[in-house]
Amino acid sequence: MQRIVIDGHEWEVPNESGWEEVLLEANAARERIFRSCTTLAECRQVVDELYAVFSRHPVSKKYLETNKDEVDDILSSIFKWG
């Protein structure tokens, strides 16, 4: 695992190249949307936006949950790590 700090927020991700680009985009979304996350619908928008960011990049896409039967597997989804 590697730790990448962007604007004071620390991300822990697998030790693979390409993550900095993903995290720069994810951090921009986090900064833009998360600050106004006061309702459940707004917080859901944050999750949807981050999912879209992670699904656009091959290095992170492979860690997204692909099999709903394995939802309890802690390593099946990048979102389980946070």
KATALIN-V290487 format. One record per backbone hydrogen bond with DSSP energy under -1.0 kcal/mol. CO is the residue of the C=O (numbers start at 1). NH is the residue of the N-H. E is the energy in kcal/mol with one decimal. If there is no record, write none. Layout:
co:CO nh:NH e:E
co:CO nh:NH e:E
This chain:
co:2 nh:13 e:-2.6
co:4 nh:11 e:-2.8
co:6 nh:9 e:-2.2
co:9 nh:6 e:-2.4
co:11 nh:4 e:-2.7
co:13 nh:2 e:-3.3
co:14 nh:16 e:-2.2
co:18 nh:22 e:-1.2
co:19 nh:23 e:-2.9
co:20 nh:24 e:-2.3
co:21 nh:25 e:-1.7
co:22 nh:26 e:-2.7
co:23 nh:27 e:-2.9
co:24 nh:28 e:-1.8
co:25 nh:29 e:-1.9
co:26 nh:30 e:-2.6
co:27 nh:31 e:-2.9
co:28 nh:32 e:-2.1
co:29 nh:33 e:-2.7
co:30 nh:34 e:-1.6
co:33 nh:36 e:-1.5
co:34 nh:37 e:-1.7
co:36 nh:38 e:-1.6
co:39 nh:43 e:-2.4
co:40 nh:44 e:-2.3
co:41 nh:45 e:-1.5
co:42 nh:46 e:-1.3
co:43 nh:47 e:-1.8
co:44 nh:48 e:-2.6
co:45 nh:49 e:-2.6
co:46 nh:50 e:-2.6
co:47 nh:51 e:-2.5
co:48 nh:52 e:-2.1
co:49 nh:53 e:-2.2
co:50 nh:54 e:-2.8
co:51 nh:55 e:-2.2
co:57 nh:61 e:-3.0
co:58 nh:62 e:-1.2
co:60 nh:63 e:-1.7
co:61 nh:64 e:-1.5
co:63 nh:78 e:-1.0
co:67 nh:70 e:-1.9
co:68 nh:71 e:-1.2
co:70 nh:73 e:-2.1
co:73 nh:76 e:-2.0
co:77 nh:80 e:-1.5
co:78 nh:81 e:-1.3
